[in-house]
Amino acid sequence: MSHLRKLLEKYYNAPEIYQAGRYWKTYEQQIIQEIESADINQLRSGDYPIFGTFGFTESVYNYHPKMPIHQKVARKIIRKLFVTNRAILPYSLKLEDIREMAYNYCVINGELANFKSISEIETSTFGNPADLFEINGKKYTMQFLNFYIRLCFAQKHMKLQGNETIVELGSGSGFQTAVMKKVFPDLTILCFDLPHPLFLCEHYLSESLGEGNIVKSTKTIDWTNLSGLEKGKVTMLGNWQFPLLENLKFDIFWNAASFGEMEPHIVKNYLSFVTNSCKHIYLLQARKGKESTQSSGVVTPITFDDYNKMLNMFSLIKETDAHEAHRKMSQSGGYFQAVWSRK
Ligand SMILES: C[S@@+](CC[C@H](N)C(=O)[O-])C[C@H]1O[C@@H](n2cnc3c(N)ncnc32)[C@H](O)[C@@H]1O
């Protein structure tokens, strides 16, 4: 835990532009407190709903964190008796049908993307995911399938060879990085994030991909340049270390469900370190911007058109509504995913 405190100290001492915007500041203290008392082995069990704010959401049903225990139990029993095992959904659907359809959607998308099939990879069980299921002897969660679908979209338009260098900002849980490395084991990936998600993300990735594949923030925390980068590994860095990218040429910049939670000047600052150095950019964001009221959410929502303008030195290759493996992403009024390539 003292390492989390060291990361936090570096972050708080960093320039204002690297501090979270209003949307994220709301969660910061809650997440830090929860990490301090959490059992990391139960990270994905649904016991810590606040970790869902950055991706550790792997419950089939979402229970409100403040719901009394007897209500939770009653709901579980009702669901088990009347929903999970009975065909009461439209077209006689059951939970396993939804999972199988999502899996098959991944199979087809993997074929179209022409890379490793979902049937050849599986999720780690670290963190005790509540949504764990098996298909053809391999373990999955819906989230694992969702991140595979994102990579399929990216692959169709970027045609990765498997030896590229990818920079991800706002990696959250690290699920995307885990899927990328399972599909393309030789990728070099740099994960940047705020200190608290970074701390849990590197725990998860060390378990999911193996300690040997991760260069942890305990090692990178004092880096003043990227000369220590190891090819083929995942390197964990604090978001305030983003300027270290200044002289790095890399292939892809990746940001999913993260820029939308920042203010435009914060996004512009991050982009200023990548737009001169990468070949492709992948974004998945709320199309009309994230929620915003007088006192909560983002101060200034960023829309698809804003991103497109910020990336005017790139060509927009493809843009679609974002889909998960089992549904359209309709939260916050809908998400887009898009790939831009250098002109
Ligand atoms: C909703 S989560 C998305 C995580 C992951 N990319 C995904 O798709 O599940 C938002 C992520 O953006 C990060 N984030 C928010 N504000 C940030 C900022 N100002 N600088 C860097 N990262 C930020 C959060 O720490 C978190 O990891």
The ligand as a Gaussian input file, in Angstrom:
#p B3LYP/6-31G(d) Opt

LIG

0 1
 C      -14.398000       4.625000     -17.471000
 S      -12.712000       4.280000     -17.219000
 C      -12.332000       3.443000     -18.747000
 C      -11.266000       2.407000     -18.560000
 C      -10.955000       1.573000     -19.788000
 N      -10.291000       2.345000     -20.813000
 C      -12.201000       0.934000     -20.331000
 O      -12.523000       1.132000     -21.483000
 O      -12.843000       0.205000     -19.557000
 C      -11.926000       5.877000     -17.415000
 C      -10.431000       5.847000     -17.305000
 O       -9.908000       7.147000     -17.597000
 C       -8.952000       7.486000     -16.615000
 N       -8.893000       8.947000     -16.473000
 C       -9.886000       9.785000     -16.120000
 N       -9.433000      11.058000     -16.062000
 C       -8.118000      11.013000     -16.378000
 C       -7.105000      12.005000     -16.501000
 N       -7.348000      13.300000     -16.286000
 N       -5.873000      11.603000     -16.886000
 C       -5.625000      10.281000     -17.123000
 N       -6.542000       9.305000     -17.028000
 C       -7.786000       9.668000     -16.660000
 C       -9.455000       6.810000     -15.361000
 O       -8.441000       6.656000     -14.417000
 C       -9.961000       5.486000     -15.914000
 O       -8.949000       4.525000     -15.996000

